[in-house]
């Protein structure tokens, strides 16, 4: 199998796309492949709707961060979240 990434089509989430492939050499193009199945365009998730807040379980040894679940997932299920912290203005560091 081979993969080809082609950009700048200005597609948006939910657009439906089909593809066919032809090979070419110095003589000519091949016969086109059969048409692919219908693919739905997916994009990166949208930003959370609200800023995270400190939870009541925060104390000297732990921080509880409460954040809104992102429902605008860009058309593909969200598999994880990344949380970054800035401690004493030392710069943001990913903690999850």
N, C-alpha and C positions, 0 to 999 in steps of 0.2 A: 504494500500500500504506500501511497505517497500523499502528502498534504501540501496545499498551496493556499497561502493567505493573500487575499486581494482586498485592497482598502479603497476608501473614498467613494462609496456608493450612496452615502447619506441615507442608509436604512434606519428605521426606528423600531423600537421594541414592538413585537407583534407582527411585523411584516412577514409575509410568507415568501420563500425563495425555493426555486427548483434549479437543478443544474444538469448539464450534459457535458461530456468531455470528448475531445478529439485529440489524437496524437499527430504530430507532424514531423516529417524528416525532410531531407533535401529533395525528395521526389514529389510528395504531396501530403495532404491530410488523410487520416484514416476515416473510416465511417464513424459517425458519432455513437457514443455509448447510449444505452437506454437512459431515459430520464430518471433522475433521482426522485426520492420521495420528497414530500413537502417538508421544508425545514422552517421553523419559526425563529425569527431573529431574537436573540437574547443580548442584553446589555448588562453592564456592571450595576450592582444594587444602588438605589438612591440613598441619600444621606438620611440619618435618623431624623425624625420630626422634632425632637427636643434634645437639649443638652443633657448629659448624664448628671445625676445628683448623688450626693453622699448619703448612704443608707445609715440607719440607726445602729447597725452592728459594727460601725467603725469605732476603733479604739486604738490604744498605743501599739498594738501588734498586728492589726489587720484593717483593711479598707473594704467597705462594701460599696460597690458602684451599682446604681440602679439606672437602667436605660430602657428606652422604648424599643420594642421589637420592631424590626423593619418589615413592613408589609409590602412595600414596593420593591420586590426582589429582582426586577429586571427581566423576569420571565424564566429564571432558573432558581431552584431552591437555594437558600443561604445555608452554607455548610458550617460556618464558624464566624466568630467575631474576633477582632483584634482590639485590644485596649492598650493605649499608651498613657504614660504618666510623666509629669514633670515635677520632680521633687526639688524644692528649694531653688527653682530657676536654673537647674543644671542641664536642662534640655529634655525633650521627650524621649522616652525609652519604652519600647513595646514590652508589656508584661504578660501577655497571653498569646 
